[in-house]
Amino acid sequence: MYSEQNQARLLEETRKLLQLIKNQPISEICLDIARDIVPKLREVVVYHDWRYYVLNDPVISDFEYDRLFRYLRDIEHKFPELITPDSPTQRVASDVTKVFPEVPHLSRMLSLDNAYSAEELRDFHRRVIQGLGGVNEIEYTCEPKFDGAGIALVYEDDFLVRGATRGDGARGEDITPNIKTIRAIPLKAPLSQFGIKRIEIRGEVLIDKETFRKLNQQRLEEGLTPFANPRNAAAGSLRLQDPREVARKRLDAFVYQITFAEGSGGKNLLGADIRTHLQAMEILKACGFKTSWGAGLCKGIEEVIRFCQSWEQKREEFPYEIDGIVVKVNSIIFQQTLGETTHHPRWAIAFKFKPKQATTKLRRVIFQVGRVGTITPVGELDPVEVGGVTISRVSLFNEDFIKEKDIRIGDMVLVERAGEVIPYVVKVIKEAREGTEQPIKFPKVCPSCGSKLVRLPGEAAWRCLNMRCPTQLKERLKHFASRRAMDIEGLGERTARALVMSRLVEDVADIYYLTEEKLLKELPLRMQQMGEPRPTYIGELNAKKLLKNIEASKNRPFHRVIYALGIRYVGYATATLLAEMVNSIDELIEIPPVKLEQAPGIGPKIAHSIKEFFSLPENLKVIEKLRQAGVKMSKAEMKGPLEGKVFVFTGALSSMTREEAKRRVEELGGKTSDSVSKKVTHVVVGENPGSKLQKAQRLGITIINEEEFLKMIAR
Ligand code: IVH
């Protein structure tokens, strides 16, 4: 797509433009200058989009990218006559699409035939040989079967003119404005250089596992029902009515097939100029598309089988959920000879991996009380193996989820564990009902304290509003002590329960006032008085350790303190954001709601929840108690020796996990990142480092080994 020379030029151009942006406010730009720099800005932004979204290897910082993008957007705003349809700013369409019109596909969007064993692949091979009249030297391509939402893209004279969903295979929904927000899909591609005038390209829109995990975590924190799997998340996001919402979901896209290609004069290029599937993929790659990575060419079916088996073993290592391997006859002329059935092409087959779904019986439903009083129904299942893990419990999220899926006790349910996340009830097998299944009755009162439950307008959850509810307090305490919060080892379920039951702890701040005396004498005594059959007490050694860990937790980084408070809807990501906005807890208490709402990633719902939290005298009292105990609650108090340093880890460390290493860096005031960019100051190299090392070398970033890292973090 870009020659080295071209890339060097674009980087030089980037530097010049960044300089110009610094010196020239938009107000000083006249139309003549704008005419000159707008095309340059566009070319540079498109190039950096490609580095970031297609190669996953950016060469400028996000901050620099934002500057370029915003400058372009602002000039276009001033001189709208300069806007072109392929400008990167046009990816974020502003108008809301109400309905998606239907459009016919240029060629039918078929399904794929499936193979579940090596034997079925050999059967497929025999059918191919037969269909080709006995030719038996057959080359196949093998590529991941992406588990997302299928799309069809049409380009005319190098411009993306349409993006559609699969629909019924013959006609799909025109979702062009939403497709345009996906930056892995070029708005303009130099297809004419390959003699292509009009083309239809098939691909898949997906969400990587990490983004999926975060998206679901956020949905859970906001009290929404999470998506079952990355596929549903991608498909759901694609059909959102507002393209701005779609853009926020960070969708990704791979292309895997040219289904129609026309040259000038209406010449069909497939099978003529474009003779193999691999060649087709190379053309797309050269035009800036993201083509399936790791596609392999196999001679004969036995090589295909080995490829499929080895990939099934590596399945979890991929950043995307893949559910199989698509095997295709490489020669397009052969493909055309073989043709297709009404359902699938005869030249391709999907080798399916073991499913991550299973059916089992729902035995019982229990109702858990969360730290903000949310009541969550949890289903107990007959244990079943899903994707290598035995599952016996599954969250049913809320009453609406149960109603929508019509889940009853005694039902056979289909559970899925996709993207290595929490198991999820996909559906009820209604055909298996015997008539004895019982509807799930939602409780009217809190199972812990007996208060009347309420369901506030606009919320899916029933809640217990009693701040003194013992289970709520226990959950708040566990959250406060959890790893990403104050990280107090030894304060898990059992200890938290005993501390709350014995009333040694009546709010989270009380833990800082615990003593050995209280833990070793009072706790067992009070538990006994409570009639606890087997008094939960703590040994001398453990009590000492616990107190030491509690003491150490007074110095946690500011964002973790915010997270630990357990403000509703404020998850780890939001807490981190808040810690960037304010310097201390007092500033956070005082911050006007409008300022909160304006911050990216914080909507009115979160802002309201934060304000509500700090308006309750009980909460302010707890914060005061924490402060009195010596818990650090501002950034100034936290300036550590690693202040201003940004670390990236690559390869395995031998003395600690990567998570621990990251935590240590943060505790000492430093930051960490998952990818190498110019912002990064140190790259720590462990065993078997990945591509981050080369990148760091290229950017001239300081590279250190584990030993040197340990020295830096030693107090
Ligand atoms: S080729 C005529 N290649 O799987 C072309 N499909 O279950 C046939 N899919 O409808 C499709 N990854 O949406 C092809 N590497 C890949 C694929 C792939 C995922 C989807 C596609 C198809 C569905 C069939």
Residues whose N, C-alpha, C, O or C-beta is under 5 A from the ligand:
A	BS01	IVH	L110 S111 L112 E143 P144 K145 F146 G150 E204 Y256 Q257 V326 P345
